[in-house]
Amino acid sequence: MKNLADITWNQFLIRLFTLLGGGLLSSGIIIGIASNWLYLTKFEKLYAMQILLVAVIGLTIWLYRREITERLSLKTVIAEFLVAVIIGGLFILLEQVYQTGADIWQLFALWAILQLPLLIVLPNVVNILLWLVTFNLALIYSLPDTKLVNYLFQLFAANFILLLMVEFLLLRRIDPYRVIPRLLLLWLAVLAVFALFLGDLNSRIITLLLIGMVLLVLAFWLYKREKQIEQAVRLAPKLAKKRVPITLVTMLFCTLGIANFMIIQNEDILENGTSIILKLESKDPNSGAMQRNYLDLNYVLLDQVNEQLPNSGLAKSRVYILLKEDNGIMNLCRIEKQPPTDFSGCAENIYLPIYIDEYWKLSLPSQQYFFPEEKAQYYRQAKYAEYRFKKGKVLLARLLDEHLMPL
């Protein structure tokens, strides 16, 4: 394919709209599936995504080996782009299934890291821009303040430095001023990412799908206007022919290895971890805690903790709650600022990590329970939540009724 600095403005728009349209449309589909795909078991979801990843990587290798001796078309780029999207979808699905409480920026950072091998062996504008979006989301979610407007300059500076590195260190050409409109367009794309944080989940999904389809239509229209898209014929040496499949297969094993390690680790906690049963606060039907396909879990324990915390000094930090049992239900024993080692007077070898945000809101790793929409009335009878704890990690296992029977 042509170098980014060598293509015309029309060709650049075709690639950009194809990327943004495909990316937003794919994101809308993934988010829609993730929020409604509750009729399948967790293993059906997780392994279906992994099988899809294997299939698309196999398709990418096949397309690359076929096209490298002919013409490197957009087919390989599209397949490569789908590989990157599916990798991100796999780890987002893992977090939704197990609700480990991991910071969302860590998921996007891991996604960005796993995309790098693709960019090294098959660099193209589509995956570079996807990586930039992933990089920006990791930055945004890592910010200590939820008011993103306070960090617009830092975000712009980070993107500007990346653009300089690519445009002036790698892609310097005769006409340096062509970067200006593309810089402005990139900045508009960053601002568009901010806009996607507004509204509820359903409105975001609809926004992603609509914008994605519009941009894909624009890309197709520009493509049809372009009478000829010149494609570079690149006859790679034998080493290059082997490098791409080897890198893709290695990346596949790394991705599946990390994902399945996380699955095995989390399943071990759910199967063999120590049971911790917490009482839920009584739910007002009009409180908004019960949504169409999930339940916001509010715990009596968090009220007990809030009453015992000092008035200042702990915002944006984590505390550790030691527990004591009362008729099978866990209540507050005492609060520690570090992972505890002394459990005297409390339940042995178990504790709960609680995060305190900048607005003094307390939260456990899992505070939402997902279910199919028609089961909303059934889960209204939940009175308790059962966690499982092992080696410092805690996961929400299930909800219980008033008789401590699983729902």
C-alpha positions as CSV (number, residue, x, y, z in Angstrom):
1,M,0.0,0.0,0.0
2,K,1.1,3.6,-0.5
3,N,2.8,5.5,2.3
4,L,0.6,7.9,4.1
5,A,2.6,10.9,3.0
6,D,2.3,9.9,-0.7
7,I,-1.4,9.6,-1.0
8,T,-3.8,12.3,-2.3
9,W,-6.2,14.1,-0.1
10,N,-9.1,12.1,-1.6
11,Q,-7.3,8.8,-1.0
12,F,-6.5,9.9,2.6
13,L,-10.3,10.6,3.2
14,I,-11.2,7.2,1.8
15,R,-8.9,5.5,4.3
16,L,-9.8,7.8,7.2
17,F,-13.6,7.4,6.6
18,T,-13.2,3.7,6.1
19,L,-11.3,3.4,9.4
20,L,-13.6,5.7,11.4
21,G,-16.7,4.2,9.9
22,G,-15.6,0.6,10.4
23,G,-14.2,1.4,13.8
24,L,-17.4,3.1,15.1
25,L,-19.6,0.5,13.5
26,S,-17.6,-2.4,15.0
27,S,-17.5,-0.6,18.4
28,G,-21.3,-0.2,18.3
29,I,-21.8,-3.9,17.4
30,I,-19.3,-5.0,20.1
31,I,-20.9,-2.8,22.8
32,G,-24.4,-3.8,21.7
33,I,-23.4,-7.5,21.9
34,A,-21.6,-7.1,25.2
35,S,-24.6,-5.4,26.8
36,N,-27.3,-7.8,25.5
37,W,-25.4,-11.0,24.9
38,L,-26.6,-12.5,28.2
39,Y,-28.4,-15.5,27.0
40,L,-25.1,-17.4,26.4
41,T,-23.0,-18.8,29.1
42,K,-19.8,-16.9,30.0
43,F,-17.6,-19.7,28.4
44,E,-19.7,-19.6,25.2
45,K,-19.0,-15.9,25.0
46,L,-15.3,-16.0,25.8
47,Y,-14.4,-19.0,23.6
48,A,-16.6,-17.8,20.7
49,M,-14.6,-14.6,20.7
50,Q,-11.3,-16.5,20.8
51,I,-12.4,-18.8,17.9
52,L,-13.3,-15.6,15.9
53,L,-9.8,-14.2,16.6
54,V,-8.1,-17.4,15.4
55,A,-10.3,-17.4,12.3
56,V,-9.6,-13.7,11.4
57,I,-5.8,-14.1,12.0
58,G,-5.8,-17.2,9.8
59,L,-7.7,-15.1,7.1
60,T,-5.2,-12.3,7.5
61,I,-2.2,-14.6,6.9
62,W,-3.9,-16.2,3.9
63,L,-4.7,-12.9,2.3
64,Y,-1.2,-11.6,3.0
65,R,0.5,-14.6,1.4
66,R,-1.8,-14.4,-1.6
67,E,-1.6,-10.7,-2.2
68,I,2.2,-10.3,-1.5
69,T,2.9,-11.9,-4.9
70,E,0.2,-9.9,-6.6
71,R,-1.0,-6.6,-5.2
72,L,-1.4,-5.6,-1.6
73,S,-5.0,-4.5,-1.5
74,L,-7.3,-3.2,1.2
75,K,-8.4,-6.8,2.0
76,T,-5.4,-7.5,4.2
77,V,-5.7,-4.2,5.9
78,I,-9.3,-4.8,6.7
79,A,-8.6,-8.2,8.1
80,E,-5.7,-6.8,10.1
81,F,-8.0,-4.1,11.5
82,L,-10.6,-6.7,12.5
83,V,-7.8,-8.6,14.4
84,A,-7.0,-5.5,16.4
85,V,-10.7,-4.8,17.1
86,I,-11.4,-8.4,18.2
87,I,-8.4,-8.4,20.6
88,G,-9.8,-5.4,22.3
89,G,-13.3,-6.9,22.4
90,L,-12.0,-10.1,24.0
91,F,-10.4,-8.3,27.0
92,I,-13.4,-5.9,27.4
93,L,-15.6,-9.0,27.4
94,L,-13.4,-10.6,30.1
95,E,-13.8,-7.6,32.3
96,Q,-17.6,-7.6,31.8
97,V,-17.9,-11.3,32.6
98,Y,-15.7,-11.4,35.7
99,Q,-16.0,-7.7,36.9
100,T,-12.5,-7.8,38.4
101,G,-12.5,-4.1,39.2
102,A,-9.5,-3.5,37.0
103,D,-9.0,0.1,36.0
104,I,-10.4,0.5,32.5
105,W,-7.2,2.3,31.4
106,Q,-5.3,-0.9,32.0
107,L,-7.5,-2.7,29.5
108,F,-7.0,-0.1,26.8
109,A,-3.2,0.0,27.6
110,L,-3.0,-3.8,27.2
111,W,-5.0,-3.5,24.0
112,A,-2.6,-0.9,22.7
113,I,0.4,-3.0,23.5
114,L,-1.0,-6.1,21.8
115,Q,-1.6,-4.1,18.6
116,L,2.1,-3.1,18.3
117,P,3.3,-6.3,16.6
118,L,0.7,-5.6,13.8
119,L,2.0,-2.1,13.3
120,I,5.6,-3.3,13.2
121,V,5.1,-6.0,10.5
122,L,2.1,-4.5,8.6
123,P,2.1,-0.8,9.1
124,N,-0.8,1.0,7.6
125,V,-2.9,4.1,8.3
126,V,-5.9,2.2,9.4
127,N,-4.3,0.4,12.3
128,I,-2.1,3.3,13.2
129,L,-5.2,5.5,13.7
130,L,-6.9,2.7,15.6
131,W,-3.9,2.5,17.9
132,L,-4.0,6.3,18.4
133,V,-7.7,6.0,19.5
134,T,-6.8,3.2,21.9
135,F,-3.8,5.2,23.2
136,N,-6.1,8.2,23.7
137,L,-8.7,6.2,25.6
138,A,-6.0,4.7,27.9
139,L,-4.8,8.3,28.6
140,I,-8.3,9.6,29.2
141,Y,-9.3,6.8,31.6
142,S,-6.0,7.1,33.5
143,L,-6.6,10.7,34.4
144,P,-7.2,11.3,38.1
145,D,-10.0,13.8,37.5
146,T,-13.3,13.0,35.8
147,K,-13.5,16.5,34.3
148,L,-11.8,15.8,31.0
149,V,-11.9,19.4,30.0
150,N,-9.1,20.0,32.5
151,Y,-6.8,17.8,30.5
152,L,-7.5,18.9,26.9
153,F,-4.0,20.5,26.6
154,Q,-2.2,17.4,27.9
155,L,-4.2,15.2,25.5
156,F,-3.5,17.5,22.6
157,A,0.2,17.6,23.5
158,A,0.4,13.8,23.6
159,N,-1.2,13.5,20.2
160,F,0.8,16.4,18.7
161,I,4.1,14.7,19.8
162,L,3.0,11.4,18.2
163,L,2.1,13.2,15.0
164,L,5.4,15.0,14.9
165,M,7.2,11.6,15.4
166,V,5.4,10.1,12.5
167,E,5.1,13.0,10.1
168,F,8.6,14.6,10.6
169,L,10.8,11.7,11.6
170,L,9.3,9.0,9.5
171,L,7.3,10.5,6.7
172,R,9.1,13.7,5.8
173,R,8.4,14.7,2.2
174,I,8.7,17.8,-0.1
175,D,5.4,19.3,1.0
176,P,5.4,19.7,4.8
177,Y,2.3,21.9,5.0
178,R,-0.1,19.1,4.0
179,V,0.1,18.0,7.6
180,I,-1.9,21.0,8.8
181,P,-5.4,20.0,7.7
182,R,-4.8,16.5,8.8
183,L,-3.7,17.7,12.2
184,L,-6.9,19.7,12.5
185,L,-8.9,16.6,11.4
186,L,-7.1,14.5,13.9
187,W,-7.9,17.0,16.6
188,L,-11.6,16.9,15.6
189,A,-11.5,13.1,15.9
190,V,-10.1,13.5,19.5
191,L,-13.0,15.9,20.3
192,A,-15.4,13.4,18.8
193,V,-14.1,10.7,21.2
194,F,-15.0,13.0,24.1
195,A,-18.6,13.4,22.7
196,L,-19.0,9.6,22.9
197,F,-18.8,9.8,26.7
198,L,-22.1,11.7,26.8
199,G,-25.5,10.1,27.3
200,D,-26.6,6.7,28.4
201,L,-25.4,3.3,27.1
202,N,-28.2,2.9,24.5
203,S,-27.7,6.4,23.1
204,R,-23.9,5.8,22.8
205,I,-24.6,2.5,20.9
206,I,-27.0,4.2,18.5
207,T,-24.5,7.1,18.0
208,L,-21.6,4.8,17.2
209,L,-23.7,2.8,14.7
210,L,-25.2,5.8,13.0
211,I,-21.9,7.7,12.7
212,G,-20.1,4.5,11.6
213,M,-22.5,3.8,8.8
214,V,-22.5,7.5,7.6
215,L,-18.7,7.5,7.5
216,L,-18.6,4.1,5.7
217,V,-21.0,5.5,3.1
218,L,-18.8,8.6,2.6
219,A,-15.7,6.4,2.3
220,F,-17.5,4.3,-0.4
221,W,-18.6,7.4,-2.3
222,L,-15.1,8.8,-2.3
223,Y,-13.8,5.4,-3.4
224,K,-16.2,5.3,-6.3
225,R,-15.1,8.8,-7.3
226,E,-11.5,7.8,-7.3
227,K,-11.1,6.4,-10.8
228,Q,-8.0,4.5,-10.1
229,I,-6.5,3.6,-6.7
230,E,-2.8,3.0,-7.4
231,Q,-1.5,0.1,-5.4
232,A,2.1,-0.5,-4.8
233,V,3.4,-3.9,-5.8
234,R,5.7,-5.0,-3.1
235,L,7.7,-8.2,-3.7
236,A,8.9,-9.0,-0.2
237,P,12.0,-11.0,0.4
238,K,11.6,-14.5,1.8
239,L,12.3,-13.2,5.3
240,A,9.5,-10.7,5.1
241,K,7.1,-13.3,3.8
242,K,7.8,-15.4,6.9
243,R,8.0,-12.5,9.3
244,V,4.4,-11.5,9.0
245,P,2.8,-15.0,9.6
246,I,5.3,-15.7,12.4
247,T,4.5,-12.4,14.1
248,L,0.7,-12.9,13.8
249,V,0.9,-16.4,15.1
250,T,3.1,-15.3,18.0
251,M,0.7,-12.4,18.8
252,L,-2.2,-14.9,18.7
253,F,-0.5,-17.2,21.2
254,C,0.3,-14.2,23.5
255,T,-3.2,-12.9,23.3
256,L,-4.9,-16.3,23.9
257,G,-2.3,-17.0,26.6
258,I,-3.1,-13.9,28.5
259,A,-6.8,-14.2,28.1
260,N,-6.9,-17.9,29.2
261,F,-4.6,-17.2,32.1
262,M,-7.1,-14.6,33.3
263,I,-10.0,-17.0,32.8
264,I,-8.3,-19.8,34.7
265,Q,-7.3,-17.4,37.5
266,N,-10.8,-16.0,37.8
267,E,-12.5,-19.4,37.6
268,D,-10.2,-20.7,40.4
269,I,-11.3,-17.8,42.6
270,L,-15.0,-18.5,41.9
271,E,-14.6,-22.2,42.5
272,N,-12.1,-22.4,45.4
273,G,-12.2,-18.9,47.0
274,T,-13.6,-18.2,50.4
275,S,-17.3,-17.2,50.5
276,I,-18.1,-13.7,51.6
277,I,-21.9,-12.9,51.9
278,L,-22.9,-9.2,52.0
279,K,-26.3,-7.8,52.7
280,L,-27.8,-5.6,50.1
281,E,-29.6,-2.4,50.9
282,S,-33.4,-2.5,50.6
283,K,-34.2,-1.3,47.0
284,D,-36.8,1.4,46.3
285,P,-38.5,0.3,43.0
286,N,-38.1,4.0,41.8
287,S,-34.5,4.4,43.0
288,G,-33.0,3.4,39.6
289,A,-30.9,0.6,41.1
290,M,-32.8,-2.0,38.9
291,Q,-32.1,-1.4,35.2
292,R,-33.5,-3.4,32.3
293,N,-30.5,-5.8,32.1
294,Y,-28.5,-5.2,35.2
295,L,-28.8,-4.4,38.9
296,D,-26.7,-1.8,40.7
297,L,-25.6,-3.4,44.0
298,N,-25.6,-1.2,47.1
299,Y,-24.2,-2.8,50.2
300,V,-25.0,-2.2,53.8
301,L,-21.3,-2.8,54.5
302,L,-20.3,0.3,52.5
303,D,-22.5,2.4,54.8
304,Q,-20.8,0.9,57.8
305,V,-17.4,1.7,56.3
306,N,-18.4,5.3,55.4
307,E,-19.4,6.0,59.0
308,Q,-16.0,4.9,60.2
309,L,-13.8,6.7,57.7
310,P,-12.1,10.0,58.5
311,N,-13.5,13.0,56.8
312,S,-10.4,13.7,54.6
313,G,-7.2,12.4,53.3
314,L,-8.4,9.2,51.6
315,A,-9.9,10.5,48.3
316,K,-8.7,8.6,45.2
317,S,-7.3,5.8,47.3
318,R,-8.0,2.2,48.4
319,V,-8.7,0.9,51.8
320,Y,-9.0,-2.7,53.0
321,I,-12.0,-3.9,55.1
322,L,-11.6,-6.7,57.6
323,L,-14.8,-8.6,58.3
324,K,-16.6,-10.4,61.1
325,E,-19.3,-12.9,60.6
326,D,-22.8,-12.6,62.1
327,N,-25.2,-15.5,61.2
328,G,-23.3,-16.1,58.0
329,I,-23.4,-12.5,56.9
330,M,-20.2,-10.4,56.9
331,N,-20.1,-7.0,58.5
332,L,-17.4,-4.5,59.2
333,C,-14.7,-5.4,61.7
334,R,-12.1,-2.7,61.1
335,I,-10.4,-0.7,58.3
336,E,-6.8,-0.8,57.2
337,K,-4.9,1.4,54.8
338,Q,-2.7,-1.4,53.6
339,P,-3.4,-5.1,52.7
340,P,-3.8,-6.6,56.2
341,T,-1.6,-9.2,57.8
342,D,-3.1,-9.1,61.3
343,F,-6.6,-10.5,61.5
344,S,-7.0,-10.6,65.3
345,G,-10.6,-10.3,66.3
346,C,-11.8,-10.6,62.7
347,A,-12.5,-13.3,60.2
348,E,-9.2,-15.0,59.3
349,N,-7.4,-14.4,56.0
350,I,-10.2,-12.5,54.2
351,Y,-10.7,-8.9,53.4
352,L,-12.3,-6.6,50.8
353,P,-10.6,-3.9,48.9
354,I,-12.7,-0.7,48.6
355,Y,-11.9,2.2,46.3
356,I,-12.8,5.8,47.3
357,D,-13.1,8.2,44.4
358,E,-12.5,11.9,44.4
359,Y,-16.2,12.5,45.3
360,W,-15.9,10.1,48.3
361,K,-18.0,7.4,46.6
362,L,-17.1,4.0,47.9
363,S,-17.1,1.0,45.6
364,L,-16.2,-2.7,45.6
365,P,-14.7,-4.4,42.5
366,S,-18.1,-5.7,41.3
367,Q,-21.2,-3.5,41.9
368,Q,-23.3,-4.5,38.9
369,Y,-25.0,-7.8,38.2
370,F,-26.0,-8.4,34.6
371,F,-28.9,-10.6,33.4
372,P,-31.3,-11.0,30.4
373,E,-34.0,-8.2,30.3
374,E,-36.9,-10.5,31.0
375,K,-35.3,-11.7,34.2
376,A,-35.4,-8.2,35.8
377,Q,-38.4,-9.0,38.0
378,Y,-36.9,-12.3,39.1
379,Y,-33.7,-10.6,40.4
380,R,-35.7,-8.0,42.3
381,Q,-35.9,-10.6,45.2
382,A,-32.1,-10.5,45.7
383,K,-31.3,-9.7,49.3
384,Y,-27.6,-10.7,49.5
385,A,-24.6,-11.0,47.2
386,E,-21.9,-13.7,47.5
387,Y,-18.3,-12.9,46.7
388,R,-15.4,-15.3,46.5
389,F,-12.0,-14.2,47.9
390,K,-8.5,-15.7,47.2
391,K,-5.0,-14.3,47.5
392,G,-6.1,-10.7,47.6
393,K,-8.6,-10.9,44.7
394,V,-12.3,-10.8,45.1
395,L,-15.0,-11.6,42.5
396,L,-18.8,-11.4,42.6
397,A,-20.1,-15.0,42.3
398,R,-23.9,-14.7,42.5
399,L,-26.9,-13.2,44.1
400,L,-28.9,-14.8,46.9
401,D,-32.5,-14.5,48.1
402,E,-33.7,-13.9,51.7
403,H,-33.0,-17.5,52.6
404,L,-29.4,-17.3,51.2
405,M,-30.4,-19.5,48.3
406,P,-28.7,-18.8,45.0
407,L,-30.8,-17.1,42.3
